[in-house]
Each structure stands twice: as C-alpha cells, then as structure tokens.
Amino acid sequence: MPVVCAPRLQKLWMQKTSVLLFLAWVSFLFYAGIALFTSGFLLTRLELTNHSSCQEPPGPGSLPWGRRGEPGACWMASRFSRLVLVLIDALRFDFAQPQLSRVSGEPPVSLPFLGKLGSLQRILEIQPHHARLYQSKADPPTTTMQRLKALTTGSLPTFIDAGSNFASYAIAEDNLVKQLTSTGRRVVFMGDETWNDLFPGAFSRALFFPSFNVRDLHTVDNGILEHLYPTMDSGEWDVLITHFLGVDHCGHKHGPHHPEMAKKLSQMDQVIQGLVERLENDTLLVVTGDHGMTTSGNHGGDSELETSAALFLYSPTALFPSTPPEVRPEEPEVIPQINLVPTLALLLGLPIPFGNIGEVIAEVFSEVEDSQPHSSALAQASALHLNAQQVSRFLHTYSAVAQDLQVKELRRLQNLFSKASADYQRLLQSPQGAEAALQTVITELQQFLRGVRAMCIESWARFSLVRMAGGAALLAAACFLCLLVSHWATSPGFYFHPLLTAMAWGLTGAVVCAGLLAAAGLKLDSVVLGAVAAVGSLLPFLWKAWAGWGAKRPLVALLPMPGPVLLLLLIRFAGFFSDSFVIAEARAAAFLLISLVLFLVARLHWEGKLLPPKLLTIPRLGFLTPTGPPRHNGMHALGLGVGLLLCIRLAGLFHRCPEETPACSSSPWLRPLASMVGGRAKNLWYGACVGALVALLVAVRLWLRHYGNLKSPEPPVLFVRWGLPLMGLGTSAYWALASGADEAPPRLRALVAGASVMLPRAVAGLAASGLMLLLWRPVTVLVKAATGAPRTRTVLTPFSGPPTSQADLDYVVPQIYRHMQEEFRGRLERTRSQGPLTVAAYQLGSVYSAAMVMALTFLAFPLLLLHAERISLVFLLLFLQSFLLLHLLAAGIPITTPGPFTVPWQAVSAWAFMATQTFYSTGHQPVFPAIHWHAAFVGVPEDRAFTWLSALLVGTNTFASHILFADSGLCLGSLHPPQASHGLEGVCPQVHF
C-alpha cells in the first residue's frame, strides 16, 4: 500500500509546493505595487547637513550693528543672554486666549479649559510692552517629534516623517540646540525623553521622563516641577528647556472638555507665575505649544484645532514698541510656528540654522528705547535682511543637489530677493529721510520669505503621479491575476506549473536588465527595480492568458458574479478616487453593505426562496430559476435580512467624525469609562458593557449546544465550558479597574496598577491556550454506538492511513463517515446476533463551523481588551451580523448543488464591506488623530518605554475588524454541505452556520 501511494504523495507534495510558490509570487506583486505607489505618495525631502557659523556670514555685505552701536558677537548682537523655553505639549491657542468680557444678556460660556491661564491675561493687560500672545500655526503632521524638529530647525517635515514619531532619530540638520552648544551655552533640559533621541548628548544637564504613557497625567509634570525652581535659582544654566506633557496626556485620556483639563491648565498657570517671579532682566520667557488637539483630544492631522497652538513671549524689560498693534482678542495675530526659530537665534546672538525657512517676528526687533520710528524700521529691516540672506543661501545650496523645487518660482523669488537686498544696501548708505523706502524694503523681504515657505510647502507635498499610476496599475494586474487563477482552479486538470514557468522567465529577464544597468554604472532604485521585476514576471503570464483564453471567450466570462454585486464593487472602487467619498467612507461602506443585503433578500425572492416555488416559474431580473427546494421558509429568510439591517444601523451609532467635517458630532460612547463624570452613569454603562459580554458568551454557548458541540469530553470543548467564563470574568474585572483607577485610594493604587497589568495578560494567555488546543484537536466528532448499553467513543482522526482518493483531500465529513464505517464494520458483524447496532454521531452537522466559531470567540477577547469598554456592544453586534449574514447567504444556496463548493462572490463582497463597516464602528478613522494610543498600555507596565510590543498592540487595535473578518472568512466555506462519496450520498448532513 505505501508503494502504491508514494507517487500520489509525491504529486500531492508537488502541488502544494506549486501553490506556495504561486502565493509567494502574488505577495511579491502586491508588495512591489504598494512600494511603487507609496514612493510616489509619501515623498521625502532632502536633508542638508550644512551648518551656519558666526565666522561665515549668510551673504555678502557688512553685518548689522547691535542696538547699542556695538558690533555684534555673531550675525547680530544678542539682546538676551538667557532663555527659558516652556513647551506645554498640545497647548491649543484657545486654552491660553484671554477671555472677553461677557455682554449682558448673553449666557456665560462654561468650558473646562477656558480662562485657566489667567496669568497670561493679567500680564498682557498690566505689561503690554513686555509680553505678546500669538496664535502659532503648526504645519502638519501635528505629531510631537515633527513639531520639535520644526521648532529647532525651522524646516518643514514631509508627510512620511510622521511614521517616525515613535522611532525618533537624531536630527542631522542644523538646529538651535546645536548652535547653542557650539557657542558654549549651558543648556539644561527637563521633560519628554523624545529630546534625548533627537539631541543625544547635547545638554549639559538633562532630566528625561518617559513620554508615551498617555494615561499618566502627572509623573512628567511633577518630575519637572521638583527640579525646575531649584535649577533656576542655582543660576547654572544659560538656556532652560522644559517640556510638560500633562495637558497632552489629559487630552488623549479624557479630552479637552473634562474637568481634569481644567486642573492641568491651572497647574501650568501656577508654573508660569512662578517663572515670571524669578526672571531677571536679561532673560526671555517663551511659553508655547507644539500643536493643538481635536475635540476628542487627539492630534496628528491638519485640522484647525490641531494646527492652532499658543505662543507667549515675555521679558522683564520692555520687548515691544510703545504702540502695540491693535488686534482684537477674537482675531489674534497668526504666525507660522517655524518663525520662532530665526527669532530666537537672532535674539540670543546665534546664527540662524542653515535649513531654516521661517521668518523673524519683526516687531520683536524694534528699538524700544528709541522713540524714532526710523530706527525701529531699520532694526526690523536688518533682522529681515539677515533672515532673507540665510534663506537665499539655503535655496541656492538645496537647488544644486535636489530638483524638487519649482524652477520658475525659484527664479522669481531670487529676483525679488536681489531687488530687496539692493534696496536695503542703498538705504544703509543714506538712511536719513527714507521711512517710506524702508517700509517698501521690509515688505519686499517679507514677500520673499513668505513666498519661499509657500513654494517649499507646495514642492515637498507634490506627488509623483507616474509612480502612483504605475503602482495602482501593478496592483490592478495582480488582482486580475488572482481572478483568473481562481476561475481556472475550478477546471479539471489545472496546474500551477505553467504560471510559475512564465513567472521564472519574467524574473530572469528583470534580473538581466538590472545587471546590465549596474554594469553601465547607472543608479538603481530598489523600488523601481522591484516594480520592473514584477512587471517582467506578469507580462508573459498575461500574454499566455490572452492567447489561451481571451481570444476564445469574452472577458465577461471571467466575472462569475451577479451584475448588482459587480456594480457595488465598482462603486466601492471608484469611491477611492473621490475626496468626498473618502471623507464619508464610513457612511458609504454602511450604505453599500445595506444595498448588498437588500439585493440578497431580493434575490431570494426572485429565486423562489421567500415564496412557494410554484408561484415562480420564469426567471426574473436575470436570475436563474430555482435549482432546489428552499432551505428556509420565507419569513425566516426575511427576518434574517431585517435583523441584519437593524444591526448595521445600530453599529452606525458608534462613529467618529472625520476632522474635515466640523459640523459632525462624534459618538460619546467611544471614550473609555474612566473619562466619564458621574458615578451613577459610569456604573450603568459598566453594567451594559458586562451585559453585552455575557450576551456574547451565552449566544456562542447556546449555538454550540444547539448543534451538539458541547457533548464531547475533548480539551477544546472543556475549555469552551470553563475557559470562556474565566476570560469573561477577567475582562469584566479589568474594565472595573481601568474605569476606576483614578478614584482608587492611594494605598491601593499600586495593587490596582499591578492587577491592571496581569488581568489582560491572563485573558490573552487563556485565549492563546484555547487556540492552541483548537489547533491540536480541530475536528472532534462524538460517536455513540449501542446494542444494549450505550458506548461512547470520540473520533479524532478524519481518516486512517494515506489518502486514497481526491475526496479524502477535499472533504472532511466523508472522511469521518468512512472512518466510522471502518471502525464499526467489525463490531457490526460480531454483534449481529445481539440485535441491530445503533450509531449516533454528534457535532457532525457543524464539523466545520464549530471550530471557527470557537476560534473567533477566543480571538475576540484579546481584541476587545484593546478597545474602550463600550465597544463591547459593537463586538456583540459584529457577531450577530456575522451569524445573520452567514445564515442569509446559506439560505440562498441549494442543497443539491453538485460538485465542489465555491464561495459565491456576494459572500466575499459582503464580508469585505462588513470588515470596513466594523472598522469605523469601533471608533477608527484612517487618520493619525484617530489612532487609539491607549491600546499600547493594555497589559504593559506604565513605566515601560515604547517597544515593539506597544506598536503591535496599537496595530492590532487599529486592524481588529480586519483581523476578525480575515480569520472568520474561512466560515464562508461552511455555507454549503460537502457532498459525500463512496456510497454516502444522502447520508451526510448539512453543515450549519
């Protein structure tokens, strides 16, 4: 027997190897297409390593003189010898905006964050010449690392830089910190440890604190306050930088409208008061935010609330002219955030960083002590001219090594600078009586600087349409390949070897071309080279496919799906090319899913599944006449459709609005229970969440019991009986601790913190154990045989010995039946005289789907822990949707369909739509502000730095719906009962799911 089966086993091994090679090839095609597309979409700019120095002026001409008539030590004489930079992470402008006096008759505006920085308003009112409050406009992406980079280099980060927000690397560009250390200044830092990654070894003294734990509001801030005032009083510093994180973490954890935000802002107000009292006359105080936050407390995008930050300048000596600009509080002066870099550099007597494209704040350089407006204008023009010279030098250097700047606009700006510089030099030779000319020069210099910034923003955000189109075409060709192969695989005698041969020839040609290019000394782009290899492997296959198939049959034969389903897929595809549909993708996905459900119900009606078959004798709407008796009655199928529509509508209540739609209001149920104010409401919601969890467990257990899957004594079944309740209990206990951790007594907080770490680990460990047991014993059929007394035996092995037929390779139930026949054939002969032998098999009807249901349930618990508590209601709806959809799809599949079963396209399409709909119903959006960062600390100690595990948890939280639906996609194979073989026709029961 082994000798006979050896060729078959070898053939089987060759088939499996060919399938694996084909899947590897398809994966390579998709990877090459995605890499080519992203290389044109996520552009990066060239970072120059040049540095400015005092010995090298930014341009020709003499350097300006100091404000007291003495030569400056560098490009310009320093106005301040010391600097205190207070960076309050996520300090949105309206957090610091002065409150307007209320008009009588209008109701007072009561928001937790309004009016809490009262010290700023008092200083602005009492000392208007010493302080100024600006609205600082940050450039997207509004993530901390990119904002720190902009605040120190004066450059613009590109979109792809956002990906390195949590893997920060040392800044290679010229920056303020490097200029300070190179001139011998003592720089002391306290706060966010991100600064250590960006500027390693740059500080004379530093106190770094972990920054990624967004649930911790006080550790970083309290650590700074413990050392801040003693350090200031010691005088052993020239520049003191503090980076507070409490406001940002409070936004992530509770949102800006929570009472905790008022407490954090009040604490920052006390910090500012303490600093102002300790400042000396030669010290400049700068209080600023790196970015803002949305109404939900997140950031990373480009909405108005995210890019709006506060910037407050203060000095014990007069800093601004005697006539401050008349700007209404509700319309503050808006300046780009990077303008702070050249301003601080010149005020401190430093060279402006080489790559800066910011513009100095001109009014800071006015001559306060001189009442002559001509002197103030000349001082402003001098600072602007130095700034413009530095920017012009950067443009000249950058355009010589990179070609991504617009040549025409660059030439126009250079001409504008040449004219303004010539006018400025002419004014220096005859400065008297030229006030109007000075204003003209200031205007020209500002136009040049603002034009450069606008050009750089446009150039560095420009897409490569050729690469994007090439990547999209390659992805489309890969999808077409999968469609062809899925269609051909159902044909008898299909083999993968011809496909792999064509692939090998194409890859060989691409490698030869790459070798020739390398021999010629041409520069090779790995992304383009991979795309060429992918196209080279595809072309022979497509040519062979067209020659062997396209010339004989129409292309429409390759689309074995109903027309309405194809139309919905095309609408979904076309929606990606419309901004409006992308913004409203959550509603569009739900609409398409509802449309597909209505189509399925309508199809059941026209095929005679909702009415008696005798009433429908002709095909309608292009559907076929019934091929078998209806599996369910009409009311049952109609009820499935109505229930599915109801679940979709209920899941839509859990939604997060895109930042592009400010009129939309996000669901308040997406926030964790810890952010709720009011113990009674929190307790009610906690009870609802636990109730949803219990309902989920009960539903799964009842389903398994209904189909007899809880009768076996095997380990997976025992784990379902006892392990699932323990997982539910652990999840409920973790929710209770997480929602009340801030209210725990101080003596119990350490215990609560430890339990909050151990409980998720225990639940995840139980889930992993259940999955391992399920992999060990995936098929369990309980068989009872009795003549007089019942005898029970559990059948674990689908078949004994090597496979002897194709049915053994394709079907599980026939294998079990054949094994049962062999198992009881001898016993039947021995007990024939004692009477008939009764054989009962349990779990056979759900032999496929029971294992998948258990696997999904085990997997759902760890994913549920990564979300907010109230998302448990969405998970319950998710399971209900899955069950209802699978039953509805199964209702439309006749039992008597012959041959191997293929999953219908409407099932695959519905599954894909449900994955997208659940993605949005769990509070996600495809933007940075919507990332659930709190998932990084589920089961992770709070003092642990950001690691690969945290990144994995955040990614798992983001793609939880796709993980669940990809895993449960195997359930689609359970829609149809496999047909038995070897004399078992009509005996094999239907597989239920």
Helices and strands as residue ranges (DSSP letters): H 2-41, E 82-88, H 93-96, H 118-126, E 131-137, H 144-153, G 159-164, H 176-182, E 187-192, H 194-198, E 205-209, H 219-234, E 239-244, H 246-253, H 259-278, E 283-288, H 304-307, E 308-314, E 334-336, G 337-339, H 340-347, G 362-365, H 373-401, H 407-429, H 435-460, H 465-488, H 497-519, H 526-545, I 546-550, G 555-558, H 563-575, H 579-583, H 585-606, G 613-615, H 634-651, G 668-670, G 673-675, H 679-706, H 715-740, G 741-743, G 746-748, H 749-776, E 781-786, E 790-795, H 806-810, H 813-830, G 832-834, E 838-842, H 849-865, G 869-871, H 872-891, H 905-921, G 928-930, G 933-937, H 948-958, H 960-968, G 969-974
